Amino acid sequence: MDRANLAFRWEVFNVANTPLFGQPNSDFSSGVAGQITTLSGDQRTMQFALRLSF
């Protein structure tokens, strides 16, 4: 008797979608010194997986 198993996975990272700010700009010769203009992480990310074992 052959058996097969099907598994589904859904993973979510940063569910609340809170911003992860980067480091402040340290170039004092520009007009953006001390401002945060980048993000250090990704926004909300989801991934799906389907696995068939037999």
Sequence and secondary structure as in RCSB ss.txt:
>XXXX:A:sequence
MDRANLAFRWEVFNVANTPLFGQPNSDFSSGVAGQITTLSGDQRTMQFALRLSF
>XXXX:A:secstr
    EEEEEEEEESTT    B      TTSTTTT    BSS S EEEEEEEEE 
